[in-house]
């Protein structure tokens, strides 16, 4: 179903915009669905989805190229953070970072201070105030969440893949047993 919305491998190979990548873009692990490439793609996507608020997909694509993870899975996995989840994610990241650093958590953050990371900083003193205020706990919390999310995503994808393979093998074995029982043949366990 997803294949009809995505560009084909040949279209991507012919793209002028991607020609600078050379032979790296032709690596089969970037395009095939297998356990290792998918797990790497999920980990890369979760990391960049939780770590940076902008340009997540390009960052995940570049990292996926370097780590040989599935490119599409990495891009889709960045959507763990989206306009609906930014608020709760960054609030939790700030609270986590503040707890680890031991910084006091203000009862109410001023609107101007909360918007500082997304607005253009006017001066170095304003940047320093933000970094020593809410920036430091927020960045620490985001880094911890990104690393944890990448690890959980990688291990979760590996476990899910293994579960699906085991379930498929069990169904195949059960089908063989039923057909062998119907034919009164001995069942082989291969």
Secondary structure, DSSP 4 states (H G I P E B T S, - for coil): -GGGTSPPHHHHHH-STTGGGGGGGG-GGGTS--HHHHHHHHHHHHHHHHH-SSSHHHHHHHHHHHHT--HHHHHHHGGGS-TTTHHHHHHHHHHHHHHHHTPPPPSS--HHHHTTTTSPP-SHHHHHHHIIIIIHHHHHHHHHHHHHHHHHHHHHHHHHHHHHHHHHHHHHHHHHHHHHHHHT-PPP--
